[in-house]
Amino acid sequence: MRQFLMNEPRGHADMYGAYLLPPTTPAADFGVIFIHNEGYSDMCGHGIIALGKVLVELNHVERTVPLTRIGFDTPAGFIEAQVEWDGQRAGDVTFRNVPAFIYQRDVEVETPSFGKVTGDIVFGGAFYYYMNADQANVQIKPEQVRGLIQLGAETKQAVKAKVKIQHPLEPGLDSLYGTIIDGAPNDPAADQANVCIFADREVDRSPTGTGTSGRAAQLFLRGKLALNQTLVNESIVGSCFRVKVTETAKVGEFDAAITEVTGNAHIMGFNQWVLEDSDPFPQGFFLR
């Protein structure tokens, strides 16, 4: 089913999706599993924002003014979202993420195309390698996406070869999901821009919800972002998420941060996919 939906001709190499399921904990309204070109995500912030918009806008939950609460069970843990509802339209969605923490600081790796780079491994709902674009002489711009993909893929492989990753409390969270490259914003209202290269060289078009959460935690734990200070994070296509650290926490022996991420989503259409018995490509095909 994942390949059927994500691969061509129904999807594309950078397609992303979510399965809605029954909840598994009393506080949740839904369970959710996120899917992409390579497999499954531990958590997805932009997916939560999209689901919050859809569920409220289409009246799939009991709506309350000014905010409608929705609880989600995800593989990474419980997520609570608040969706703006004015009685007519759904607005911004804010979700409170699982605790984020720096797993390992100043990890230096050698890449074939970009030489040595240094970054932090941070958990923000998934594990990412965070690095600054200036090290590789690239910018967070659409016209540089091929270079950014190459940088993300090379650093991911180098970090995976060097560092064994294991969440201290969740045995199933044990792999590096992607590389997040930050740089100067294009929007003067943003504090930074970033792009996430994850799965099989997939490019996130959003600012990346879990990545934005992890970035805020990284800056906070390094003393570069204050408690309740808002960081505006811009995507490679110009959209923005807002994030702030609302409180501190511990994850095992790691100092951690609780973040709240805010963004918006827009419904583009309603699709019905079918599979004929005679279709020679029941799982689609994956091309670059």
Buried (B, 14 or more C-beta within 10 A) or exposed (E): EBBBBBBEEBBBBBBBBBBBEEBEEEEBBBBBBBBBBBEEBBBBBBBBBBBBBBBBBEEBBEBEEEBBBBBBBBBBBBBBBBBBBEEEEBBBBBBBBBBBBBBBEEBEBEBEEBEEBEBBBBBBBBBBBBBBBEBBEBBBBEEBBEBBBBBBBBBBBBBBEEBEBEBBEBEEBEEBBBBBBBBBBBEEEBBBBBBBBBBBBBBBBBBBBBBBBBBBBBBBBEEEBEEEBBBBBBBBEBBBBBBBBBEBBEBEEBBBBBBBBBBBBEEEEEEEEEEEEEEEEEBBEBEE
